[in-house]
Amino acid sequence: MRDTSSPAAVADRLTPEQTGHLRHFENLSLLPANDWSLMQGMATGQDDFGAYRFQLAYMAYALAITHVHRLPAAPGVFKPIFERIIGKLLLPEVWLYWRDVSRGGSIFNSHLSERYHEEWDPVARDNIMYSAYVQSLVLLYNVLFDDDRYARPGAITFEHWSYFWGGDGHRFAYDQNTLNEHLYWKMVESGYLGVACEPNCIFQICNQPAILGFRMHDLLTGGSRAEEVTRGYEQAWAQFGRIGDNGHYHVMLSEDTHAVRPNAAQAPWVDAWCGALMNMWNGDFVRANYPQQLADLLLQQPDGTLSVKSAPRPPVKGHTVLNDDSDFGWVAAWASEMGDEETLRGLLQHADRHMAPQWRDGGLYYPRNDRTADAAGYRTLVEPMTGNVLLGYARLNVRDGLRGVYEAPWSDGHFREPAIVAVGSGMDVLRARFDRATQSLLFALQARSDQPASEAWIALGRITGRGPWRLMFDVEQVAHGDDTTLKCTGPVSLQPTDRGLELHWSGQRVQIMQMIFEHDATAAPSP
């Protein structure tokens, strides 16, 4: 089990850019229902690779990685954003595409059109490109925050009713366990090849999130389904090979004929997306193929930065397919998971020079730009998936970041350790880690300049039953207390509340803080 208690495990605190990406995720999560500002891509219908479901899911994965590896003692930063993202993922606007896509009619399944019918339930059959994200996110939420709210009957409900059409509407109720069970048996029925996305189309990529969900369920229940599924997956794909003769991951498998569609064009998104996810459970295989795959995709540029060679999409039946492939963003995310700092640095330098980064309401993102390149030939194409999510994901990630979440995000006793359990809208948390060796909660705060000073607060929880403590600002003691007493002697306000010990501080500079406990109370109950 991974020990995340050491302050030296990762960089000391978040950079302004990393903090800006988290703020952008937060800002998008706070938009009203069906306000998809900055998230609309080139394609229509939410059936392409830049759809809302993908943006929402990978924002949540980025939050999970950042919480586990960078701010393990700050659940209060991440939990509310996670909840809002899951809420948005369940909106009809995100999954209603399935009513049409479920009927087939594409070049890959038109010959089977009589088999398929209009399906309203977005997780009942196929559509692993949506159902696996719902499954993995709700189970990941339970593991990260020790909160089983999505295990309650009907906690995951897909519901649509319109005043103008559709009659009585549709409602499909699940919970994290029934959904996980359903997807598991779909995987078994496939012979572990995987569940289809569009009818008849089994993509390697889209089955990886389901494996993450199985693993989270195992961590909660003590089961071993992830091990079973990955073992079966390797055996099932052995007859086809997961990689083609050109060294690149196969795109998909036709369910009826078992014909493999190779990545003949060497499209970067295929290798990068698949590699970034499969590293969770098959890291040796991914790393063995990474160098050559990457070499075929990267472009060294005159200004010293790195870009990506996108493969042009061929016309289909006389039509140019509009699709947010997000090649650049996926390669950056892949490099971050591999711990390839040189490649990641070159890609981020390119993004900062040529992709017009913007700050909006304290959040950092790269705005959509449909133009492929500028006059000098530098790539300027930015899809919302890349600009909103993947470049932030890459900047926040660490080597084997998603793999660490998959293996076991928390060591024993984590949920009994002191932590920042709630955060006001006026505060950024740049550091939050409990050091077991010194019995200290180490954290760094910065008040947001665009929010009211009254909202610059955090709540410190899980501190009762630990005896005396003292709060330090750098080397100055500013408060001390225990379960019954509290005294402040410096520029800080502390008061007990239902949320925990609420700390107010509105200074504009980054403040390094340390809450030191006199006793080791790892067995103390949480409040």
N, C-alpha and C positions, 0 to 999 in steps of 0.2 A: 504494500500500500504506500502511495506517495506521501511524503512528509512535506506539507506546505507551510510549516511553522517557522522555517529559517528566514530571517530578513535578507539573507544573501541569495535567496533562491532566484530572484529576478531583479531587474533594475529597481532602485530605491523608491522612486515615485513616478507617477505618470507625467509625461511631457505635456506642454500646452496643446500640441497636435492630438495626442491621444485623448486628452480630456475633451477637446473639441469634437472628436468623433463620437464619444459617448454622449455628449450633449446633443449632437445631431440625432442620434438614435432616440434619445429622450424626446426631442422636439417632434419628431415624426410620430412617436407613439402617443403624444398628447393631442394630435390633431383630432377634430371631431370625427365621428363615424362617417365613412364614405368621403372624407376629405383626403384625397390622395395626392396632394400638392407635392411636386418634385419627384413623384414616383411613377408617372406615366411614361412608358417607353414608346418605341416606334410602332410596335405591332398592336393589333386590336384583339379583343376577346379574352385576354388573360390566359392564353394557351401557349405562350412562348417562354423562353428561358429567363426573361427579365420580369416575369409576372409578379404581382404583389406577394404571392405566397412565398416565393424565393427570397425576395427582399426582406420580408418579415422574419422568415426562419433564420436567415444567416445573420441578421441583426441579433437575434436571440442567441445564436451560437457564439457570436462575438462577445456578447455580454457574459455568457457562461465561461468562456476562456479567460476573459479579463478578471472575473470574480475569483475563479479558482487560482490563477497563476499570479495575478498582480494585486488584487484587493480582497484577499480571502476573508478578512475581518470586517467587510462592509456589505452585508446582505441588504441593508437599507438602501443602498444605491441602486441595486439591480432588481430587487424583487418587484417593485411597483411597475417598472418598465416592462419586465417579463410578463406580468399579468396583462398589461394593456396590449402587448404584442399578440398574446394568445387570443385575447378578445377580438382583435382585428382579424386574425387568421380565421376565425369562425364566422365572419360576416359573409353574407351571400355574394357580395361583389367579388370576393376572393375565390369562391368555389363554384359559382353558377355556370362557369364555362363548361363544367362536366356534363350538364344537361345536353349539350350539343356534341362535345367531343366523344361522349360515350357511345354515340351512334356509329362511329367509324366514318369511313368515306375518304380517308387519306390515301396516299399512294401506297401505304404499307398495310392497309386493311380493307380497301374497297372491295376486294374479292370475297370478303366475309361479311358484307354489310347486312345480309339477311339474318345473321346470327345475333347482331347487336340491336338493342333497342334503347330508347331514351331512358336514361337512369338519372334520377334526381338525388338519390343518396350518394354523396361524394366519396364515401369510403367503402361502399358495399362490394364493388368489384373493380379490379384494375385501379387506375388513378393513384398508384403508389407515389406519384410525383406530388400529390397533395396529402394523402392520408398518412404517409410516413412522417411528414413534418408535424402534423397535429400530434401523432402518437409520441414522437421523440421529444417534442417540446413540453408536453404536459408531464411526462415521466421525468424529464430532466429537471423541471421545476420542482417536483417532489424531492428529488435527490439533492438538489442544490440548497433548498430552503426548508427541508424537513416539514413540508406542508402538503397534505394529501387532499386538498380541496377538489382536485380533478378526479379523485377516486370515488366521489359520491355519485350515486345513480343520477344520470341525466346531466352531469356536470359538463359534458361535451355534447352540445346539441346543435344540429344544423337545421335551421328553420328559415323558411321563406314564405311570405304571403304578399300578394299585391292586390291593391284595390282595383286595378285595371285589368288584370288577367290572372289565370291560374286557378280559378275556383276557390276551394277551401285551403289551398296552400299545402305545404309539405313540412314535416317535422320528423327528424331522426335523432334519437337520443342514445348516447353512449357514455362511457366513462373511460378513464385511462386503462382499466383492466380489461373491459370488454373489447375496446378497440385494439389493444395489444394482442388479445387472444384471437381476434378475428384476423389480424394481419399475420400472425404466426401460422395459422392453419392455411391461409392463402399461400404462404411461403412453402409449407409442407406439400400442399396440393400441386405446386409447380415442380416438385422434385428438387427444390432448393435452387432452381435457376433464378428465381425471383418473380415478383409480381409485376404485371405489365403497367406501363404508364398509360398511353393511349392503347386501345384494344389491339392485341397481338404484338405489341412492341415492348419487350423487356429490356430496359436500359440498365446497364451496370450501375451507373451513377445513382439513380433514384432509389435503388434498393439499399444503398449504404446508410441513409438516415434511419431506415427501419431497423437495421442492425444496431445502431446507436440506441434506439428505443428499447429493443430487446435487452440490451446490456443494462440500461437504467432500471428496467423492470427486474432483472436478476439481482441488481444491487439492493433493491427494495425487498425482494422476496426470498433471496438466497437460492434462486433457480440457476439454470445453466443453459437457457435457450439460445443466448447469443453464441455460446461455444458450439452448440448443436448446429445452428444455422450457418455459421461460418465454415464449419467442417463440411457440412453438406454442400454449401455453395462452392467450395474449392473442388470437391469431387464432381459436382454437376458440370462445372465449367471446364473441367480438365479435358473433356473430349473436344472442346472448341478452342480452348486457349483464351485467356483474357486479353492477350496482346496479339496483334497481327504480325505478319511477316516483316512489316516495316518498323516494328518496335513500338507501336502506339496502341493504346487501349482500344479494343473493339467498342463501337458505339452501342449497339443493341443486337438483340436476337429476336427473330420472328417466332412467336409462340407456336404457330401451327407447323411450320416447316423446319424449324431450328436452323434456318439460314442466318448466318452472321453478317451484320453490316460492319465492315471494318472502317477505321478512321483513315481512309485512303488519302484524303486531302490534308491530313495532319492538322486538323483544326485544333488550335490550342485549348479551347474550352474543354474538349473531351478529356485530354490527358490531365489537365490541371485540376479540373473539378473532381474527376475520379480519383486521382492521386491524393489530393488534399483530404478526401474522406476515407479512402481505403486505408490510409496510414493508421487509422484508429486501431485496426485489428490485424493488419498485414504489413507492418512497417518494413520488414526486411525485403519483401517483394517490391514494394513501392520504391524504396531507396535504391535497389539494384538497377532499376530501369530509369530512374530520374535523370541522371546526367545526360544520357543520349537523347532522351525525349526532349529535355529542356534545350539542348544544343540545336535541335531542329526548329525550335520555336522562337528563340531569342534573336533580336536584332541589335547589334552594336552600332551606336550612333556617333556622328562626328563630334558632338558636344560632350561625349563621355557618359551619357545616360544610356539606358537600355529600353528597348521597346519590344513589341511582339509582332510576329508575322502572322497576320490573320489570313485564313484561307477564304477566297471568294466563294460565295454561295452560288451554286449553279442554278439556272432557271428551271422551274418545275412546271410542266404543262403550259409553257409560255409566260409564266408569272415569276417575278422576282420575289423571293421569300424575304419578308421583313422579320428580323429576329434579333433580339438583343443578346448576342452570343456572350458578350462581356469577356472576351479573350484576355484583354490586358488585366482586368481585375482578377480573373481566376488564376492567371499565372502568378500574380503578386501574392494571392492567398496561399497558393501551393508552395511558393518559395518560403513563405513565413512558416508554414507547417514543417517544412524540411529543415528549417534553421539555416537556410542559405542567405546569410546576411548580405553578401556582396550583390547577389542578384536582386534581392529585395531593395537594397539601397539604390541601385541603378534605376529600378522601375519607379520607385517613389520620387527620385530626383526628376525623372522625366515627367511624372504627373504634376509635380510642383512647378515645373518650368513651362509645360506645354498644355496643361489641362485646366488652367484657370481656377485654382482652388478659391473657395469663398467662405467667409464667415457670416453666419446668419443667426441672430438670436443666441450668440455664444457657441454655435455649433459649426463644425468644419465639414465641408463636403466639396465634391467636384461636380459642378452643374452639368446637366445633359447637354451634349453637343453632337449633332448628327453629322457634322462635317468630318470626313475621314482624316484629312491631314491639312496642315497649313501650307502657305506658299513655299516654305523651305522644305517641305516633305515630312515634317514631324507629325506623328500621330496625335490627333486632337479628338478623335471619336471617344465620347464618354456616354455610356448607357447609364440609366439610373441605378441599375444593379451594381455597376462598378463605382459610380460616384457617390452614391448614398451609403453603400454597404461594404463592398469588397476591399476597397483601399483602406477603409477604416479597420475592417477585420484584419487585414494584413499588418497594419501598423500596431495593432493591439496584441496580436498573437505572439507566441513564443515557440521555440522549437518543440515539436511534438505537443502542441497546445491542445488540439482536439483529442489526440491520443491520451493525454493525461486525464482529460475529462472522462473519456471512455473507460480507462482502466480502473480508476477510483478517485474521484475528485477530493474526498476528504479523508483525513486520517481519523482514527478513533478519538472520540472526545471533542471533535470539532464544534458540535452544537452546544457544548457546555462552556466554551471559551468566550471571554469578553469580546464584544463586537459593536460596530456601529449599526444599529438595528433600524434606524429611521433617519431621514435626511430632509431638511427643508429645501424649498425650491431656490433658496438663495445661496446654497453652499455647494462647492465642488470638493470631493474627497480625492486626494492625490495619492494617498498612501494609507493602508490599513492592514495591519498584520499583527497577530498575537505571537510573541516570542516566548516559547515555553521555557527556554533556558533561563531567562531573566524574569519570567512572569510579568511581562509588560505588553500592553497594547500600544503599538506604535502607529501613529497616524499623522497625516498632514492635511490641512484644510486651507481653502482659499474662498473667501466670500465672492459671490458673483456681482460684478459691478452693475449689471442691468436688472437686478432684483432688489426688492425692499430689504433693508437691513433686518427687519423683524423676521424675515424668512431665512436668515443665516444661522442655522442651528443644526445640530445632530443630536440623536438620542443614543446614549451608551447603555447597552443591555447586557444581561448575563453576568452582572457584577455582584449580585447579592450572595451572601454566604462565603465571601472570599476574605473577609476581615478588612483590616486597614489598607488604604490605598492613598497614593499621592499623585497629583497631576502636575506634570512639568511642561512649561513652554521653553523649549531648548534646554537650558540648564537652570532655569528659574522655576521654583515651585510656586504654583498659583492657586492650588486648592488641595485639600486633603479631607479624608472622611472615612466612614465605614458604613455598616448597615443602618446605624442610628444617628450618626452625626455628619455634618457637612459644613465646611468653612472655606470660603474663597478669599484669597489674599492678593489677587492680581487682576488683570484686565479680562475677566471672564465671568459669565453668569452661569451658575449651575442650579438646577431645581429638579426634584423628583417629580415625575409625571407617570401616567399610565403606560407611556411608551418606553420609559426607562429614565435614566438620569440625563436630563436635557441640558445641553451645553450651547450657549449663545456666544458667538464671537463674530464681529463684523469687520475685522481688520482686512485690508486689501492685499497685503503681501501674503505669501505662503507661510503658514505657521506650522512648525514641526512640534508635535506634541507626543507625550509619553505618559501613560497611566500605569503606574507601577504598583503591583500588589505584593504584600509582605509574605503571603502564604501561597503555596501551590494547592489550588482547590479544583483540580480537574474533575473531581467527582461531584462538585457542587451542582445542585439542581438549577435549571434555568428558571427565571421568573415567569 
